Amino acid sequence: MKTAGIVLAGGLSSRFGSPKAFAEWENRYFYELSLDALSPYCEESIIVTRPELVERFPGDLNVTTDIEPFMGQGPIAGILSGMEKLHAERYIVLPCDMPFMTADVIGRLLECHSSGVTAVVLDGKLHPLVSVWDAAALPDLHEALENGKRRVMDVQEKHGVRWIEGELLTEDEACRIFMNANTLDILEGS
Ligand SMILES: Nc1nc2c(ncn2[C@@H]2O[C@H](COP(=O)(O)OP(=O)(O)OP(=O)(O)O)[C@@H](O)[C@H]2O)c(=O)[nH]1
């Protein structure tokens, strides 16, 4: 079964103040850290970003933009666009703003996935973007966006999302690994 990775790297990064894909942690760009976490499990990965950022990525990477007419319509547009442009039977999706995500956690998430959609909940907080999707969800992503619905979770629920909780990682790990670097302050405090 072909598994592909999708790194969500669009959006405005308005809280962060500069494109989060090119924020750095220990001399690695965030997008590189996401690709590192995905690479052991994905034959190929694709980065879905804003048009003006495409040229900033190295030419040997698979980089694309949200498809029209859903450009910039949130993470759901990035997931749909990644699936449209890179064909696979299942996808591991990661936002580019979780720089401490590990390949080990992604491996455990994948092990928990059987069919439909699998995503993460930790301490009652949902992380719908850290997720595994069967390609069968693609028509429903389309339909949602065509109807102006942008909530990723609505599509996940339609596919009987399995929320993975304690089996994925310990409480100590969770806090840091699932840290969303939405602001520079959060990153600087790490
Ligand atoms: N491809 C794509 N990715 C997106 C889009 N909007 C957000 N993302 C990505 O989805 C993840 C979560 O994004 P958010 O933090 O909610 O939004 P953001 O636009 O990055 O940041 P803010 O402007 O501060 O809300 C990040 O990895 C973003 O890069 C979009 O319209 N298209």
The ligand as an SDF file (V2000), in Angstrom:
LIG
                    3D

 32 34  0  0  0  0  0  0  0  0999 V2000
   -1.9650   24.4050    2.3700 N   0  0  0  0  0  0  0  0  0  0  0  0
   -2.5260   25.1500    3.3160 C   0  0  0  0  0  0  0  0  0  0  0  0
   -2.0860   25.0300    4.5980 N   0  0  0  0  0  0  0  0  0  0  0  0
   -2.6620   25.8290    5.5350 C   0  0  0  0  0  0  0  0  0  0  0  0
   -3.6800   26.7630    5.2250 C   0  0  0  0  0  0  0  0  0  0  0  0
   -4.0290   27.4110    6.3700 N   0  0  0  0  0  0  0  0  0  0  0  0
   -3.2580   26.8940    7.3340 C   0  0  0  0  0  0  0  0  0  0  0  0
   -2.4280   25.9350    6.8500 N   0  0  0  0  0  0  0  0  0  0  0  0
   -1.4590   25.1170    7.5920 C   0  0  0  0  0  0  0  0  0  0  0  0
   -2.1970   24.4290    8.5960 O   0  0  0  0  0  0  0  0  0  0  0  0
   -1.4980   24.4180    9.8340 C   0  0  0  0  0  0  0  0  0  0  0  0
   -2.3280   25.1100   10.9040 C   0  0  0  0  0  0  0  0  0  0  0  0
   -2.4920   26.4560   10.5060 O   0  0  0  0  0  0  0  0  0  0  0  0
   -2.9450   27.5860   11.5320 P   0  0  0  0  0  0  0  0  0  0  0  0
   -1.9040   27.7570   12.5740 O   0  0  0  0  0  0  0  0  0  0  0  0
   -4.3250   27.2750   11.9960 O   0  0  0  0  0  0  0  0  0  0  0  0
   -3.0470   28.8690   10.5990 O   0  0  0  0  0  0  0  0  0  0  0  0
   -1.8910   29.7640   10.0180 P   0  0  0  0  0  0  0  0  0  0  0  0
   -2.4890   30.4930    8.8680 O   0  0  0  0  0  0  0  0  0  0  0  0
   -0.6520   28.9580    9.7500 O   0  0  0  0  0  0  0  0  0  0  0  0
   -1.5290   30.7830   11.1830 O   0  0  0  0  0  0  0  0  0  0  0  0
   -2.3550   32.0690   11.7230 P   0  0  0  0  0  0  0  0  0  0  0  0
   -2.4290   33.0590   10.6030 O   0  0  0  0  0  0  0  0  0  0  0  0
   -1.5330   32.5520   12.8640 O   0  0  0  0  0  0  0  0  0  0  0  0
   -3.7110   31.5240   12.1290 O   0  0  0  0  0  0  0  0  0  0  0  0
   -0.1560   25.0850    9.5600 C   0  0  0  0  0  0  0  0  0  0  0  0
    0.7700   24.0600    9.2810 O   0  0  0  0  0  0  0  0  0  0  0  0
   -0.4050   25.9350    8.3280 C   0  0  0  0  0  0  0  0  0  0  0  0
    0.7740   26.0770    7.5570 O   0  0  0  0  0  0  0  0  0  0  0  0
   -4.1240   26.8680    3.8460 C   0  0  0  0  0  0  0  0  0  0  0  0
   -5.0210   27.6410    3.4950 O   0  0  0  0  0  0  0  0  0  0  0  0
   -3.5220   26.0300    2.9510 N   0  0  0  0  0  0  0  0  0  0  0  0
  1  2  1  0
  2  3  2  0
  2 32  1  0
  3  4  1  0
  4  5  2  0
  4  8  1  0
  5  6  1  0
  5 30  1  0
  6  7  2  0
  7  8  1  0
  8  9  1  0
  9 10  1  0
  9 28  1  0
 10 11  1  0
 11 12  1  0
 11 26  1  0
 12 13  1  0
 13 14  1  0
 14 15  2  0
 14 16  1  0
 14 17  1  0
 17 18  1  0
 18 19  2  0
 18 20  1  0
 18 21  1  0
 21 22  1  0
 22 23  2  0
 22 24  1  0
 22 25  1  0
 26 27  1  0
 26 28  1  0
 28 29  1  0
 30 31  2  0
 30 32  1  0
M  END
$$$$
